[in-house]
Amino acid sequence: MKITILGCGNMGTAYARSFRKYGLVRSEDLLLVIRGEGRRAQLEQLGQVSTAIGSDLGECDLIILGVKPQDFSALAPNLCAMLRPGQVVLSIMAGITLERLRKELKHDTVVRAMPNAPAQIGMGITAYATGMELNMRQTLMVEQLLNCTGRAMHLADEALLDPVTALSGSGPAYFFEIVRTMVATGVELGLAPHVASALVKQTMLGSYHLMEHADRTPEELIKAVMSKGGTTEAAFKVLDKEDLAGTLKRAITAASLRASELGQ
Ligand SMILES: NC(=O)c1ccc[n+]([C@@H]2O[C@H](COP(=O)([O-])OP(=O)(O)OC[C@H]3O[C@@H](n4cnc5c(N)ncnc54)[C@H](OP(=O)(O)O)[C@@H]3O)[C@@H](O)[C@H]2O)c1
C-alpha cells in the first residue's frame, strides 16, 4: 500500500506516526507533502518528504488531506490534476463536505473523517462517512488505517459529522479547559501546582474508568458522589446557578454550527 499525506501538522504527523508504528506502510511508500522546509528533518524519519504535489501521488492508493479547511481550495487544483480513478481521498478537514470534495477534486472515491487529538497516541475516535460505495478493498484499507489511530465509526449520514466535530473533534479541548481551571483553582486554594495537577489528572482518569465499569449513568454517579448538605452539593449549587450545563450546550451547538459554516 502507498499513502500520501498532504499537510503534516498535528494530525497529519500523528497519522504518519501511527501508520509507521503499526507497520501499515513502509517509509518508502509514505509520501509526506509539506508547505515549508521547517519540519523536513523530523518527517524524513517517517517517510519521503516533498514540498510539492508531484506525479508520484498518482501511484498512491490513499491520499489523506490533513490541511486546515481554509487551505483546501488553494491546493485542490494541483491535487485534482494528479488524481487517478480508484484512488481513495480521505479528508480529515472539519466541515468540508463530501460534495465539495467531489466537486473540487473531480473525484468520486472520497471519504470524510473527523478524528480527534488523542489519535496522536492511538487513543482517538474517528467517525467517517463515504461519498459512494467504496469497494471491499478500499473500505478495509480505510477502516484499518483509522483503527490504528484509535477507534473508527462509520456514519451512514454525513450531516452527523457536524455534531461529531463539536463533540469528539473539539471535545478534548473542553476537557483540557476543565482540567486547567480545576488545577489553577487548586493552586489558588493553596495546593502546590504538581500536587493539584496530580490530583485532578488522577481524578479524571479514575472517574472515566468508574463510569466505564460501574454500569450507572452519569446522573446516578453524580448522585452517588453528592450527599445532602455536603461539599459536592455546595459546588453544584454554583454550577446550576451559573448554568454550566446550558453553557456547555451552547458551546457545543456553536461548534457544530461552525463546522457546517466551514463547509459552505
Ligand atoms: N487538531 C485536532 O485536534 C483536529 C481534530 C479533528 C480534525 N482536525 C482537522 O485536521 C486538519 C489538520 O489539523 P491540525 O491540527 O493538524 O492543523 P495544523 O497543525 O495546522 O496542520 C495543518 C498543516 O497543513 C499544512 N499545509 C497547509 N497548506 C498546505 C499545502 N498546500 N501543502 C502542504 N501542506 C500544507 C500546514 O503547513 P504550515 O505549517 O506551513 O502552515 C500545516 O503543517 C484540519 O483540517 C482540522 O479541521 C484537527
The ligand as an ORCA input file, in Angstrom:
! r2SCAN-3c Opt
* xyz 0 1
  N      -6.147     19.196     15.784
  C      -7.220     18.459     16.051
  O      -7.457     18.043     17.192
  C      -8.189     18.097     14.949
  C      -9.307     17.299     15.255
  C     -10.163     16.948     14.220
  C      -9.929     17.373     12.929
  N      -8.875     18.171     12.668
  C      -8.672     18.619     11.289
  O      -7.410     18.190     10.873
  C      -6.847     19.138      9.979
  C      -5.448     19.446     10.421
  O      -5.472     19.959     11.747
  P      -4.103     20.172     12.527
  O      -4.451     20.486     13.925
  O      -3.161     19.058     12.223
  O      -3.595     21.511     11.791
  P      -2.101     22.016     11.620
  O      -1.248     21.534     12.736
  O      -2.183     23.488     11.338
  O      -1.642     21.264     10.286
  C      -2.008     21.647      9.008
  C      -0.771     21.545      8.176
  O      -1.093     21.701      6.791
  C      -0.001     22.374      6.182
  N      -0.409     22.897      4.877
  C      -1.255     23.893      4.571
  N      -1.343     24.057      3.230
  C      -0.531     23.132      2.682
  C      -0.184     22.794      1.332
  N      -0.692     23.452      0.306
  N       0.679     21.800      1.131
  C       1.218     21.119      2.181
  N       0.939     21.385      3.482
  C       0.068     22.392      3.713
  C       0.352     23.425      7.189
  O       1.623     23.944      6.913
  P       2.172     25.280      7.677
  O       2.714     24.749      8.960
  O       3.193     25.779      6.734
  O       1.012     26.191      7.862
  C       0.286     22.610      8.494
  O       1.510     21.978      8.769
  C      -7.764     20.356      9.969
  O      -8.474     20.408      8.772
  C      -8.698     20.137     11.139
  O     -10.002     20.584     10.827
  C      -7.990     18.530     13.641
*
